């Protein structure tokens, strides 16, 4: 019987048909030089400008991140200061801050051994502007619908 050899960074499992398949261990490519495909984009079908808006709304959906933004609204703060008053670890707070930074809601600057985070109000203004445009659009649509229904026989 032939000896099975395992390729480093892969695991082997049997498919429903009984043939063996090689699968990547998380974080390592299945074959050298090939990109892992990962999950499909959650932004499929969104216009490029909408991706940033969607990311910002997703970032704001979490209560802990909203709390961090409220704290940063008063002053720039290091992670160690943001952790106080929260029931989560400093590593978890850092992950939340990374999401906020990637969404463009906060910026970070290094000062000595500390990284200070500050709120980026322009990002919130962009969201507000987008919501205002959306509100105007729907108000116009609903007004047109109301006019149509008022004119309709019936």
N, CA, C and O atoms as a GROMACS GRO file, in nm:
protein
  616
    1UNK      N    1   0.085  -0.118   0.000
    1UNK     CA    2   0.000   0.000   0.000
    1UNK      C    3   0.089   0.124   0.000
    1UNK      O    4   0.191   0.128   0.069
    2UNK      N    5   0.050   0.224  -0.078
    2UNK     CA    6   0.129   0.347  -0.090
    2UNK      C    7   0.118   0.429   0.037
    2UNK      O    8   0.012   0.437   0.099
    3UNK      N    9   0.228   0.490   0.076
    3UNK     CA   10   0.231   0.572   0.196
    3UNK      C   11   0.175   0.711   0.164
    3UNK      O   12   0.209   0.771   0.062
    4UNK      N   13   0.090   0.761   0.251
    4UNK     CA   14   0.035   0.896   0.235
    4UNK      C   15   0.129   0.996   0.299
    4UNK      O   16   0.173   0.979   0.413
    5UNK      N   17   0.160   1.099   0.223
    5UNK     CA   18   0.244   1.205   0.278
    5UNK      C   19   0.163   1.332   0.287
    5UNK      O   20   0.086   1.366   0.197
    6UNK      N   21   0.181   1.400   0.396
    6UNK     CA   22   0.109   1.526   0.416
    6UNK      C   23   0.196   1.641   0.372
    6UNK      O   24   0.315   1.647   0.404
    7UNK      N   25   0.138   1.733   0.298
    7UNK     CA   26   0.208   1.852   0.256
    7UNK      C   27   0.198   1.953   0.371
    7UNK      O   28   0.088   1.976   0.422
    8UNK      N   29   0.310   2.013   0.413
    8UNK     CA   30   0.302   2.111   0.522
    8UNK      C   31   0.202   2.221   0.490
    8UNK      O   32   0.200   2.273   0.378
    9UNK      N   33   0.119   2.256   0.589
    9UNK     CA   34   0.022   2.364   0.571
    9UNK      C   35  -0.110   2.318   0.514
    9UNK      O   36  -0.198   2.400   0.486
   10UNK      N   37  -0.126   2.184   0.495
   10UNK     CA   38  -0.254   2.134   0.444
   10UNK      C   39  -0.305   2.023   0.533
   10UNK      O   40  -0.229   1.962   0.608
   11UNK      N   41  -0.432   1.999   0.525
   11UNK     CA   42  -0.492   1.885   0.593
   11UNK      C   43  -0.568   1.806   0.488
   11UNK      O   44  -0.610   1.862   0.386
   12UNK      N   45  -0.586   1.679   0.511
   12UNK     CA   46  -0.653   1.597   0.412
   12UNK      C   47  -0.783   1.545   0.470
   12UNK      O   48  -0.789   1.507   0.587
   13UNK      N   49  -0.888   1.545   0.387
   13UNK     CA   50  -1.014   1.487   0.431
   13UNK      C   51  -1.080   1.422   0.312
   13UNK      O   52  -1.050   1.453   0.197
   14UNK      N   53  -1.169   1.332   0.340
   14UNK     CA   54  -1.240   1.259   0.235
   14UNK      C   55  -1.366   1.335   0.195
   14UNK      O   56  -1.439   1.383   0.281
   15UNK      N   57  -1.390   1.344   0.065
   15UNK     CA   58  -1.512   1.407   0.016
   15UNK      C   59  -1.626   1.306   0.021
   15UNK      O   60  -1.604   1.189   0.055
   16UNK      N   61  -1.744   1.350  -0.011
   16UNK     CA   62  -1.861   1.262  -0.012
   16UNK      C   63  -1.840   1.147  -0.109
   16UNK      O   64  -1.886   1.036  -0.084
   17UNK      N   65  -1.771   1.172  -0.220
   17UNK     CA   66  -1.748   1.070  -0.321
   17UNK      C   67  -1.640   0.971  -0.278
   17UNK      O   68  -1.618   0.871  -0.345
   18UNK      N   69  -1.572   0.998  -0.167
   18UNK     CA   70  -1.471   0.907  -0.116
   18UNK      C   71  -1.330   0.941  -0.161
   18UNK      O   72  -1.235   0.873  -0.121
   19UNK      N   73  -1.314   1.043  -0.242
   19UNK     CA   74  -1.180   1.082  -0.285
   19UNK      C   75  -1.123   1.181  -0.184
   19UNK      O   76  -1.197   1.254  -0.118
   20UNK      N   77  -0.991   1.181  -0.173
   20UNK     CA   78  -0.932   1.273  -0.076
   20UNK      C   79  -0.910   1.409  -0.140
   20UNK      O   80  -0.882   1.420  -0.259
   21UNK      N   81  -0.924   1.513  -0.058
   21UNK     CA   82  -0.905   1.650  -0.102
   21UNK      C   83  -0.809   1.718  -0.005
   21UNK      O   84  -0.810   1.688   0.114
   22UNK      N   85  -0.729   1.807  -0.055
   22UNK     CA   86  -0.638   1.883   0.031
   22UNK      C   87  -0.699   2.021   0.057
   22UNK      O   88  -0.747   2.086  -0.035
   23UNK      N   89  -0.695   2.063   0.180
   23UNK     CA   90  -0.748   2.194   0.220
   23UNK      C   91  -0.643   2.268   0.298
   23UNK      O   92  -0.568   2.208   0.375
   24UNK      N   93  -0.638   2.397   0.278
   24UNK     CA   94  -0.542   2.480   0.350
   24UNK      C   95  -0.577   2.491   0.496
   24UNK      O   96  -0.694   2.495   0.534
   25UNK      N   97  -0.476   2.496   0.576
   25UNK     CA   98  -0.492   2.534   0.715
   25UNK      C   99  -0.507   2.685   0.715
   25UNK      O  100  -0.441   2.753   0.636
   26UNK      N  101  -0.590   2.738   0.801
   26UNK     CA  102  -0.616   2.883   0.801
   26UNK      C  103  -0.488   2.963   0.800
   26UNK      O  104  -0.398   2.940   0.881
   27UNK      N  105  -0.481   3.057   0.706
   27UNK     CA  106  -0.369   3.148   0.701
   27UNK      C  107  -0.257   3.105   0.608
   27UNK      O  108  -0.166   3.184   0.581
   28UNK      N  109  -0.260   2.980   0.557
   28UNK     CA  110  -0.155   2.938   0.465
   28UNK      C  111  -0.216   2.906   0.331
   28UNK      O  112  -0.324   2.846   0.325
   29UNK      N  113  -0.151   2.944   0.222
   29UNK     CA  114  -0.208   2.918   0.090
   29UNK      C  115  -0.207   2.769   0.058
   29UNK      O  116  -0.118   2.697   0.102
   30UNK      N  117  -0.306   2.722  -0.019
   30UNK     CA  118  -0.315   2.582  -0.056
   30UNK      C  119  -0.198   2.543  -0.145
   30UNK      O  120  -0.144   2.434  -0.131
   31UNK      N  121  -0.158   2.630  -0.236
   31UNK     CA  122  -0.044   2.607  -0.324
   31UNK      C  123   0.043   2.731  -0.322
   31UNK      O  124  -0.007   2.843  -0.314
   32UNK      N  125   0.173   2.712  -0.330
   32UNK     CA  126   0.260   2.830  -0.334
   32UNK      C  127   0.226   2.917  -0.453
   32UNK      O  128   0.205   2.867  -0.564
   33UNK      N  129   0.220   3.048  -0.432
   33UNK     CA  130   0.194   3.141  -0.539
   33UNK      C  131   0.047   3.164  -0.569
   33UNK      O  132   0.016   3.249  -0.653
   34UNK      N  133  -0.043   3.093  -0.505
   34UNK     CA  134  -0.186   3.112  -0.528
   34UNK      C  135  -0.248   3.186  -0.413
   34UNK      O  136  -0.217   3.161  -0.297
   35UNK      N  137  -0.337   3.279  -0.445
   35UNK     CA  138  -0.411   3.354  -0.344
   35UNK      C  139  -0.523   3.269  -0.289
   35UNK      O  140  -0.589   3.196  -0.363
   36UNK      N  141  -0.546   3.279  -0.160
   36UNK     CA  142  -0.665   3.217  -0.102
   36UNK      C  143  -0.783   3.303  -0.140
   36UNK      O  144  -0.775   3.426  -0.134
   37UNK      N  145  -0.891   3.240  -0.177
   37UNK     CA  146  -1.006   3.317  -0.219
   37UNK      C  147  -1.082   3.373  -0.100
   37UNK      O  148  -1.136   3.483  -0.110
   38UNK      N  149  -1.087   3.302   0.010
   38UNK     CA  150  -1.158   3.353   0.128
   38UNK      C  151  -1.307   3.367   0.104
   38UNK      O  152  -1.362   3.307   0.012
   39UNK      N  153  -1.370   3.446   0.188
   39UNK     CA  154  -1.514   3.468   0.176
   39UNK      C  155  -1.543   3.566   0.064
   39UNK      O  156  -1.460   3.650   0.031
   40UNK      N  157  -1.662   3.554   0.006
   40UNK     CA  158  -1.700   3.653  -0.095
   40UNK      C  159  -1.715   3.790  -0.031
   40UNK      O  160  -1.742   3.802   0.089
   41UNK      N  161  -1.697   3.892  -0.110
   41UNK     CA  162  -1.705   4.028  -0.060
   41UNK      C  163  -1.845   4.058  -0.009
   41UNK      O  164  -1.944   4.025  -0.074
   42UNK      N  165  -1.853   4.121   0.108
   42UNK     CA  166  -1.983   4.159   0.161
   42UNK      C  167  -2.036   4.283   0.090
   42UNK      O  168  -2.150   4.323   0.112
   43UNK      N  169  -1.952   4.343   0.004
   43UNK     CA  170  -1.989   4.466  -0.064
   43UNK      C  171  -2.023   4.442  -0.210
   43UNK      O  172  -2.025   4.536  -0.289
   44UNK      N  173  -2.049   4.319  -0.248
   44UNK     CA  174  -2.078   4.288  -0.387
   44UNK      C  175  -2.198   4.370  -0.434
   44UNK      O  176  -2.303   4.370  -0.371
   45UNK      N  177  -2.181   4.438  -0.545
   45UNK     CA  178  -2.291   4.514  -0.603
   45UNK      C  179  -2.301   4.657  -0.553
   45UNK      O  180  -2.386   4.732  -0.601
   46UNK      N  181  -2.218   4.698  -0.459
   46UNK     CA  182  -2.223   4.836  -0.410
   46UNK      C  183  -2.132   4.924  -0.493
   46UNK      O  184  -2.025   4.882  -0.537
   47UNK      N  185  -2.174   5.046  -0.515
   47UNK     CA  186  -2.091   5.144  -0.585
   47UNK      C  187  -1.969   5.174  -0.499
   47UNK      O  188  -1.978   5.165  -0.376
   48UNK      N  189  -1.855   5.209  -0.560
   48UNK     CA  190  -1.733   5.232  -0.481
   48UNK      C  191  -1.750   5.329  -0.365
   48UNK      O  192  -1.695   5.305  -0.257
   49UNK      N  193  -1.822   5.438  -0.383
   49UNK     CA  194  -1.842   5.533  -0.274
   49UNK      C  195  -1.926   5.477  -0.161
   49UNK      O  196  -1.915   5.520  -0.046
   50UNK      N  197  -2.010   5.380  -0.195
   50UNK     CA  198  -2.097   5.319  -0.095
   50UNK      C  199  -2.023   5.221  -0.005
   50UNK      O  200  -2.066   5.195   0.107
   51UNK      N  201  -1.910   5.166  -0.053
   51UNK     CA  202  -1.835   5.071   0.029
   51UNK      C  203  -1.790   5.136   0.158
   51UNK      O  204  -1.807   5.078   0.265
   52UNK      N  205  -1.734   5.257   0.150
   52UNK     CA  206  -1.690   5.328   0.270
   52UNK      C  207  -1.808   5.356   0.362
   52UNK      O  208  -1.796   5.343   0.484
   53UNK      N  209  -1.922   5.395   0.304
   53UNK     CA  210  -2.041   5.422   0.384
   53UNK      C  211  -2.089   5.295   0.453
   53UNK      O  212  -2.124   5.297   0.571
   54UNK      N  213  -2.090   5.184   0.380
   54UNK     CA  214  -2.132   5.056   0.438
   54UNK      C  215  -2.039   5.015   0.551
   54UNK      O  216  -2.085   4.968   0.655
   55UNK      N  217  -1.908   5.033   0.531
   55UNK     CA  218  -1.811   4.999   0.636
   55UNK      C  219  -1.833   5.085   0.760
   55UNK      O  220  -1.822   5.037   0.872
   56UNK      N  221  -1.864   5.211   0.739
   56UNK     CA  222  -1.885   5.300   0.853
   56UNK      C  223  -2.010   5.262   0.930
   56UNK      O  224  -2.009   5.260   1.053
   57UNK      N  225  -2.117   5.231   0.858
   57UNK     CA  226  -2.238   5.188   0.928
   57UNK      C  227  -2.216   5.057   1.000
   57UNK      O  228  -2.265   5.038   1.111
   58UNK      N  229  -2.142   4.966   0.939
   58UNK     CA  230  -2.111   4.838   1.005
   58UNK      C  231  -2.030   4.862   1.132
   58UNK      O  232  -2.052   4.798   1.234
   59UNK      N  233  -1.934   4.956   1.125
   59UNK     CA  234  -1.853   4.988   1.242
   59UNK      C  235  -1.937   5.050   1.352
   59UNK      O  236  -1.916   5.022   1.470
   60UNK      N  237  -2.033   5.133   1.314
   60UNK     CA  238  -2.118   5.200   1.413
   60UNK      C  239  -2.225   5.108   1.471
   60UNK      O  240  -2.289   5.142   1.571
   61UNK      N  241  -2.246   4.993   1.409
   61UNK     CA  242  -2.350   4.902   1.455
   61UNK      C  243  -2.319   4.840   1.591
   61UNK      O  244  -2.410   4.794   1.661
   62UNK      N  245  -2.192   4.838   1.629
   62UNK     CA  246  -2.152   4.776   1.755
   62UNK      C  247  -2.155   4.878   1.868
   62UNK      O  248  -2.101   4.988   1.855
   63UNK      N  249  -2.218   4.842   1.977
   63UNK     CA  250  -2.232   4.933   2.092
   63UNK      C  251  -2.098   4.971   2.155
   63UNK      O  252  -2.081   5.085   2.198
   64UNK      N  253  -2.004   4.878   2.160
   64UNK     CA  254  -1.873   4.908   2.218
   64UNK      C  255  -1.802   5.013   2.134
   64UNK      O  256  -1.739   5.104   2.188
   65UNK      N  257  -1.811   5.000   2.002
   65UNK     CA  258  -1.745   5.098   1.915
   65UNK      C  259  -1.811   5.236   1.927
   65UNK      O  260  -1.742   5.338   1.923
   66UNK      N  261  -1.944   5.238   1.942
   66UNK     CA  262  -2.011   5.366   1.963
   66UNK      C  263  -1.964   5.429   2.094
   66UNK      O  264  -1.943   5.550   2.101
   67UNK      N  265  -1.948   5.347   2.197
   67UNK     CA  266  -1.899   5.397   2.327
   67UNK      C  267  -1.758   5.456   2.311
   67UNK      O  268  -1.728   5.562   2.367
   68UNK      N  269  -1.672   5.387   2.236
   68UNK     CA  270  -1.536   5.438   2.214
   68UNK      C  271  -1.540   5.571   2.141
   68UNK      O  272  -1.463   5.662   2.174
   69UNK      N  273  -1.629   5.584   2.042
   69UNK     CA  274  -1.640   5.711   1.969
   69UNK      C  275  -1.687   5.823   2.062
   69UNK      O  276  -1.641   5.937   2.050
   70UNK      N  277  -1.779   5.791   2.153
   70UNK     CA  278  -1.826   5.892   2.249
   70UNK      C  279  -1.711   5.939   2.338
   70UNK      O  280  -1.700   6.058   2.367
   71UNK      N  281  -1.627   5.846   2.381
   71UNK     CA  282  -1.512   5.883   2.463
   71UNK      C  283  -1.413   5.968   2.384
   71UNK      O  284  -1.355   6.063   2.437
   72UNK      N  285  -1.394   5.934   2.257
   72UNK     CA  286  -1.300   6.008   2.174
   72UNK      C  287  -1.354   6.144   2.131
   72UNK      O  288  -1.278   6.229   2.084
   73UNK      N  289  -1.484   6.165   2.145
   73UNK     CA  290  -1.543   6.294   2.107
   73UNK      C  291  -1.495   6.406   2.198
   73UNK      O  292  -1.495   6.523   2.159
   74UNK      N  293  -1.455   6.372   2.320
   74UNK     CA  294  -1.411   6.475   2.415
   74UNK      C  295  -1.262   6.504   2.408
   74UNK      O  296  -1.220   6.618   2.428
   75UNK      N  297  -1.181   6.401   2.378
   75UNK     CA  298  -1.035   6.421   2.374
   75UNK      C  299  -0.968   6.300   2.311
   75UNK      O  300  -1.025   6.191   2.306
   76UNK      N  301  -0.844   6.321   2.262
   76UNK     CA  302  -0.762   6.210   2.214
   76UNK      C  303  -0.726   6.124   2.335
   76UNK      O  304  -0.697   6.176   2.443
   77UNK      N  305  -0.727   5.994   2.316
   77UNK     CA  306  -0.698   5.905   2.429
   77UNK      C  307  -0.616   5.785   2.384
   77UNK      O  308  -0.629   5.739   2.271
   78UNK      N  309  -0.530   5.735   2.474
   78UNK     CA  310  -0.458   5.610   2.445
   78UNK      C  311  -0.550   5.491   2.474
   78UNK      O  312  -0.651   5.505   2.543
   79UNK      N  313  -0.513   5.375   2.422
   79UNK     CA  314  -0.594   5.254   2.442
   79UNK      C  315  -0.612   5.225   2.590
   79UNK      O  316  -0.721   5.189   2.634
   80UNK      N  317  -0.504   5.241   2.667
   80UNK     CA  318  -0.512   5.209   2.810
   80UNK      C  319  -0.619   5.292   2.881
   80UNK      O  320  -0.681   5.244   2.976
   81UNK      N  321  -0.640   5.414   2.837
   81UNK     CA  322  -0.743   5.499   2.896
   81UNK      C  323  -0.883   5.460   2.846
   81UNK      O  324  -0.981   5.472   2.919
   82UNK      N  325  -0.891   5.415   2.722
   82UNK     CA  326  -1.021   5.376   2.665
   82UNK      C  327  -1.074   5.246   2.727
   82UNK      O  328  -1.195   5.222   2.729
   83UNK      N  329  -0.983   5.162   2.777
   83UNK     CA  330  -1.022   5.034   2.836
   83UNK      C  331  -1.099   5.054   2.965
   83UNK      O  332  -1.189   4.976   2.996
   84UNK      N  333  -1.065   5.158   3.042
   84UNK     CA  334  -1.132   5.180   3.170
   84UNK      C  335  -1.281   5.203   3.147
   84UNK      O  336  -1.322   5.279   3.059
   85UNK      N  337  -1.360   5.138   3.226
   85UNK     CA  338  -1.505   5.150   3.216
   85UNK      C  339  -1.567   5.048   3.121
   85UNK      O  340  -1.689   5.040   3.110
   86UNK      N  341  -1.484   4.971   3.053
   86UNK     CA  342  -1.536   4.865   2.965
   86UNK      C  343  -1.507   4.730   3.028
   86UNK      O  344  -1.410   4.714   3.102
   87UNK      N  345  -1.591   4.635   2.998
   87UNK     CA  346  -1.577   4.502   3.057
   87UNK      C  347  -1.509   4.406   2.959
   87UNK      O  348  -1.540   4.288   2.956
   88UNK      N  349  -1.415   4.458   2.878
   88UNK     CA  350  -1.344   4.375   2.782
   88UNK      C  351  -1.194   4.402   2.794
   88UNK      O  352  -1.153   4.502   2.853
   89UNK      N  353  -1.114   4.314   2.736
   89UNK     CA  354  -0.968   4.326   2.747
   89UNK      C  355  -0.915   4.438   2.659
   89UNK      O  356  -0.984   4.490   2.572
   90UNK      N  357  -0.790   4.475   2.686
   90UNK     CA  358  -0.725   4.578   2.605
   90UNK      C  359  -0.709   4.530   2.461
   90UNK      O  360  -0.718   4.610   2.368
   91UNK      N  361  -0.684   4.401   2.442
   91UNK     CA  362  -0.671   4.347   2.306
   91UNK      C  363  -0.802   4.361   2.230
   91UNK      O  364  -0.802   4.393   2.111
   92UNK      N  365  -0.914   4.338   2.298
   92UNK     CA  366  -1.045   4.352   2.233
   92UNK      C  367  -1.072   4.497   2.197
   92UNK      O  368  -1.127   4.526   2.090
   93UNK      N  369  -1.035   4.590   2.285
   93UNK     CA  370  -1.052   4.733   2.256
   93UNK      C  371  -0.966   4.770   2.136
   93UNK      O  372  -1.011   4.846   2.049
   94UNK      N  373  -0.845   4.718   2.129
   94UNK     CA  374  -0.757   4.746   2.015
   94UNK      C  375  -0.818   4.696   1.885
   94UNK      O  376  -0.807   4.762   1.781
   95UNK      N  377  -0.883   4.579   1.889
   95UNK     CA  378  -0.950   4.528   1.769
   95UNK      C  379  -1.066   4.618   1.727
   95UNK      O  380  -1.084   4.645   1.609
   96UNK      N  381  -1.142   4.665   1.823
   96UNK     CA  382  -1.253   4.757   1.791
   96UNK      C  383  -1.198   4.887   1.731
   96UNK      O  384  -1.255   4.941   1.636
   97UNK      N  385  -1.087   4.936   1.786
   97UNK     CA  386  -1.026   5.058   1.733
   97UNK      C  387  -0.972   5.037   1.592
   97UNK      O  388  -0.974   5.129   1.510
   98UNK      N  389  -0.924   4.917   1.564
   98UNK     CA  390  -0.876   4.886   1.429
   98UNK      C  391  -0.992   4.894   1.329
   98UNK      O  392  -0.976   4.947   1.220
   99UNK      N  393  -1.108   4.840   1.368
   99UNK     CA  394  -1.226   4.846   1.281
   99UNK      C  395  -1.266   4.991   1.257
   99UNK      O  396  -1.298   5.030   1.144
  100UNK      N  397  -1.265   5.070   1.362
  100UNK     CA  398  -1.299   5.213   1.348
  100UNK      C  399  -1.198   5.286   1.261
  100UNK      O  400  -1.234   5.374   1.183
  101UNK      N  401  -1.071   5.250   1.275
  101UNK     CA  402  -0.966   5.314   1.195
  101UNK      C  403  -0.981   5.275   1.048
  101UNK      O  404  -0.969   5.361   0.960
  102UNK      N  405  -1.007   5.147   1.020
  102UNK     CA  406  -1.023   5.102   0.882
  102UNK      C  407  -1.147   5.163   0.817
  102UNK      O  408  -1.151   5.183   0.696
  103UNK      N  409  -1.248   5.193   0.898
  103UNK     CA  410  -1.369   5.258   0.845
  103UNK      C  411  -1.350   5.408   0.830
  103UNK      O  412  -1.438   5.477   0.777
  104UNK      N  413  -1.237   5.460   0.875
  104UNK     CA  414  -1.209   5.602   0.861
  104UNK      C  415  -1.273   5.689   0.967
  104UNK      O  416  -1.278   5.811   0.952
  105UNK      N  417  -1.322   5.628   1.074
  105UNK     CA  418  -1.389   5.705   1.180
  105UNK      C  419  -1.294   5.761   1.284
  105UNK      O  420  -1.324   5.861   1.349
  106UNK      N  421  -1.178   5.697   1.301
  106UNK     CA  422  -1.077   5.746   1.394
  106UNK      C  423  -0.941   5.742   1.326
  106UNK      O  424  -0.921   5.670   1.228
  107UNK      N  425  -0.849   5.818   1.378
  107UNK     CA  426  -0.710   5.813   1.334
  107UNK      C  427  -0.624   5.784   1.456
  107UNK      O  428  -0.666   5.804   1.570
  108UNK      N  429  -0.504   5.735   1.430
  108UNK     CA  430  -0.412   5.702   1.539
  108UNK      C  431  -0.280   5.771   1.514
  108UNK      O  432  -0.235   5.784   1.400
  109UNK      N  433  -0.218   5.816   1.622
  109UNK     CA  434  -0.085   5.873   1.612
  109UNK      C  435  -0.001   5.817   1.726
  109UNK      O  436  -0.049   5.799   1.838
  110UNK      N  437   0.124   5.790   1.695
  110UNK     CA  438   0.213   5.738   1.797
  110UNK      C  439   0.285   5.852   1.865
  110UNK      O  440   0.335   5.944   1.801
  111UNK      N  441   0.288   5.844   1.996
  111UNK     CA  442   0.359   5.944   2.076
  111UNK      C  443   0.434   5.868   2.185
  111UNK      O  444   0.374   5.822   2.282
  112UNK      N  445   0.563   5.854   2.167
  112UNK     CA  446   0.641   5.775   2.262
  112UNK      C  447   0.601   5.629   2.252
  112UNK      O  448   0.599   5.570   2.144
  113UNK      N  449   0.569   5.570   2.367
  113UNK     CA  450   0.529   5.429   2.370
  113UNK      C  451   0.379   5.411   2.349
  113UNK      O  452   0.332   5.298   2.338
  114UNK      N  453   0.304   5.519   2.344
  114UNK     CA  454   0.159   5.510   2.336
  114UNK      C  455   0.108   5.547   2.197
  114UNK      O  456   0.170   5.624   2.123
  115UNK      N  457  -0.005   5.490   2.165
  115UNK     CA  458  -0.075   5.524   2.042
  115UNK      C  459  -0.203   5.596   2.084
  115UNK      O  460  -0.287   5.539   2.154
  116UNK      N  461  -0.216   5.720   2.041
  116UNK     CA  462  -0.333   5.801   2.077
  116UNK      C  463  -0.433   5.797   1.962
  116UNK      O  464  -0.397   5.812   1.845
  117UNK      N  465  -0.558   5.777   1.997
  117UNK     CA  466  -0.666   5.773   1.898
  117UNK      C  467  -0.747   5.902   1.907
  117UNK      O  468  -0.768   5.956   2.015
  118UNK      N  469  -0.792   5.949   1.791
  118UNK     CA  470  -0.876   6.067   1.790
  118UNK      C  471  -0.990   6.046   1.691
  118UNK      O  472  -0.975   5.978   1.589
  119UNK      N  473  -1.102   6.106   1.723
  119UNK     CA  474  -1.220   6.099   1.638
  119UNK      C  475  -1.196   6.176   1.510
  119UNK      O  476  -1.132   6.282   1.512
  120UNK      N  477  -1.245   6.125   1.400
  120UNK     CA  478  -1.236   6.196   1.272
  120UNK      C  479  -1.376   6.246   1.238
  120UNK      O  480  -1.453   6.174   1.174
  121UNK      N  481  -1.412   6.368   1.280
  121UNK     CA  482  -1.547   6.419   1.261
  121UNK      C  483  -1.590   6.426   1.115
  121UNK      O  484  -1.709   6.415   1.085
  122UNK      N  485  -1.495   6.445   1.024
  122UNK     CA  486  -1.530   6.454   0.881
  122UNK      C  487  -1.600   6.327   0.834
  122UNK      O  488  -1.689   6.334   0.749
  123UNK      N  489  -1.562   6.212   0.888
  123UNK     CA  490  -1.626   6.086   0.848
  123UNK      C  491  -1.772   6.084   0.892
  123UNK      O  492  -1.858   6.034   0.819
  124UNK      N  493  -1.800   6.137   1.010
  124UNK     CA  494  -1.938   6.142   1.057
  124UNK      C  495  -2.019   6.243   0.976
  124UNK      O  496  -2.138   6.222   0.950
  125UNK      N  497  -1.955   6.352   0.935
  125UNK     CA  498  -2.023   6.450   0.850
  125UNK      C  499  -2.058   6.389   0.715
  125UNK      O  500  -2.166   6.415   0.661
  126UNK      N  501  -1.967   6.308   0.660
  126UNK     CA  502  -1.994   6.241   0.533
  126UNK      C  503  -2.114   6.148   0.546
  126UNK      O  504  -2.198   6.142   0.456
  127UNK      N  505  -2.125   6.077   0.658
  127UNK     CA  506  -2.241   5.990   0.681
  127UNK      C  507  -2.368   6.073   0.692
  127UNK      O  508  -2.472   6.038   0.635
  128UNK      N  509  -2.360   6.184   0.766
  128UNK     CA  510  -2.476   6.270   0.782
  128UNK      C  511  -2.520   6.326   0.646
  128UNK      O  512  -2.640   6.329   0.617
  129UNK      N  513  -2.425   6.370   0.564
  129UNK     CA  514  -2.457   6.421   0.431
  129UNK      C  515  -2.525   6.315   0.346
  129UNK      O  516  -2.622   6.343   0.275
  130UNK      N  517  -2.473   6.192   0.353
  130UNK     CA  518  -2.532   6.082   0.276
  130UNK      C  519  -2.675   6.055   0.324
  130UNK      O  520  -2.765   6.033   0.242
  131UNK      N  521  -2.696   6.057   0.455
  131UNK     CA  522  -2.831   6.035   0.510
  131UNK      C  523  -2.925   6.148   0.472
  131UNK      O  524  -3.042   6.124   0.445
  132UNK      N  525  -2.874   6.272   0.469
  132UNK     CA  526  -2.957   6.386   0.427
  132UNK      C  527  -3.001   6.370   0.282
  132UNK      O  528  -3.118   6.394   0.249
  133UNK      N  529  -2.909   6.329   0.194
  133UNK     CA  530  -2.944   6.306   0.054
  133UNK      C  531  -3.048   6.195   0.042
  133UNK      O  532  -3.143   6.206  -0.036
  134UNK      N  533  -3.030   6.089   0.119
  134UNK     CA  534  -3.125   5.978   0.116
  134UNK      C  535  -3.263   6.022   0.165
  134UNK      O  536  -3.365   5.984   0.109
  135UNK      N  537  -3.264   6.104   0.269
  135UNK     CA  538  -3.390   6.155   0.322
  135UNK      C  539  -3.461   6.242   0.218
  135UNK      O  540  -3.582   6.229   0.198
  136UNK      N  541  -3.387   6.330   0.153
  136UNK     CA  542  -3.446   6.417   0.049
  136UNK      C  543  -3.503   6.332  -0.065
  136UNK      O  544  -3.612   6.360  -0.115
  137UNK      N  545  -3.430   6.229  -0.105
  137UNK     CA  546  -3.477   6.141  -0.211
  137UNK      C  547  -3.610   6.078  -0.173
  137UNK      O  548  -3.706   6.083  -0.251
  138UNK      N  549  -3.618   6.019  -0.054
  138UNK     CA  550  -3.740   5.949  -0.014
  138UNK      C  551  -3.855   6.046   0.014
  138UNK      O  552  -3.971   6.012  -0.012
  139UNK      N  553  -3.825   6.162   0.065
  139UNK     CA  554  -3.933   6.262   0.083
  139UNK      C  555  -3.994   6.299  -0.053
  139UNK      O  556  -4.116   6.307  -0.066
  140UNK      N  557  -3.910   6.320  -0.152
  140UNK     CA  558  -3.959   6.353  -0.288
  140UNK      C  559  -4.040   6.237  -0.344
  140UNK      O  560  -4.145   6.258  -0.406
  141UNK      N  561  -3.992   6.115  -0.325
  141UNK     CA  562  -4.065   5.997  -0.376
  141UNK      C  563  -4.200   5.983  -0.307
  141UNK      O  564  -4.301   5.954  -0.372
  142UNK      N  565  -4.202   6.002  -0.176
  142UNK     CA  566  -4.328   5.988  -0.102
  142UNK      C  567  -4.425   6.101  -0.135
  142UNK      O  568  -4.546   6.080  -0.141
  143UNK      N  569  -4.371   6.220  -0.157
  143UNK     CA  570  -4.456   6.332  -0.199
  143UNK      C  571  -4.518   6.302  -0.336
  143UNK      O  572  -4.638   6.324  -0.356
  144UNK      N  573  -4.438   6.251  -0.429
  144UNK     CA  574  -4.488   6.215  -0.562
  144UNK      C  575  -4.593   6.105  -0.551
  144UNK      O  576  -4.694   6.108  -0.622
  145UNK      N  577  -4.572   6.008  -0.463
  145UNK     CA  578  -4.670   5.902  -0.443
  145UNK      C  579  -4.799   5.958  -0.387
  145UNK      O  580  -4.908   5.921  -0.431
  146UNK      N  581  -4.788   6.048  -0.290
  146UNK     CA  582  -4.906   6.111  -0.231
  146UNK      C  583  -4.983   6.190  -0.334
  146UNK      O  584  -5.106   6.185  -0.338
  147UNK      N  585  -4.913   6.265  -0.420
  147UNK     CA  586  -4.978   6.340  -0.527
  147UNK      C  587  -5.049   6.245  -0.624
  147UNK      O  588  -5.161   6.273  -0.666
  148UNK      N  589  -4.985   6.137  -0.659
  148UNK     CA  590  -5.044   6.040  -0.751
  148UNK      C  591  -5.170   5.979  -0.692
  148UNK      O  592  -5.272   5.966  -0.760
  149UNK      N  593  -5.162   5.942  -0.565
  149UNK     CA  594  -5.279   5.880  -0.500
  149UNK      C  595  -5.394   5.981  -0.484
  149UNK      O  596  -5.511   5.943  -0.492
  150UNK      N  597  -5.361   6.108  -0.463
  150UNK     CA  598  -5.464   6.211  -0.449
  150UNK      C  599  -5.536   6.234  -0.582
  150UNK      O  600  -5.655   6.266  -0.584
  151UNK      N  601  -5.463   6.219  -0.693
  151UNK     CA  602  -5.521   6.239  -0.826
  151UNK      C  603  -5.594   6.117  -0.879
  151UNK      O  604  -5.679   6.128  -0.966
  152UNK      N  605  -5.560   6.001  -0.826
  152UNK     CA  606  -5.617   5.876  -0.877
  152UNK      C  607  -5.766   5.870  -0.845
  152UNK      O  608  -5.808   5.906  -0.734
  153UNK      N  609  -5.848   5.825  -0.944
  153UNK     CA  610  -5.991   5.812  -0.918
  153UNK      C  611  -6.014   5.701  -0.815
  153UNK      O  612  -5.945   5.599  -0.812
  154UNK      N  613  -6.109   5.725  -0.735
  154UNK     CA  614  -6.131   5.614  -0.653
  154UNK      C  615  -6.200   5.608  -0.533
  154UNK      O  616  -6.210   5.501  -0.472
   0.00000   0.00000   0.00000
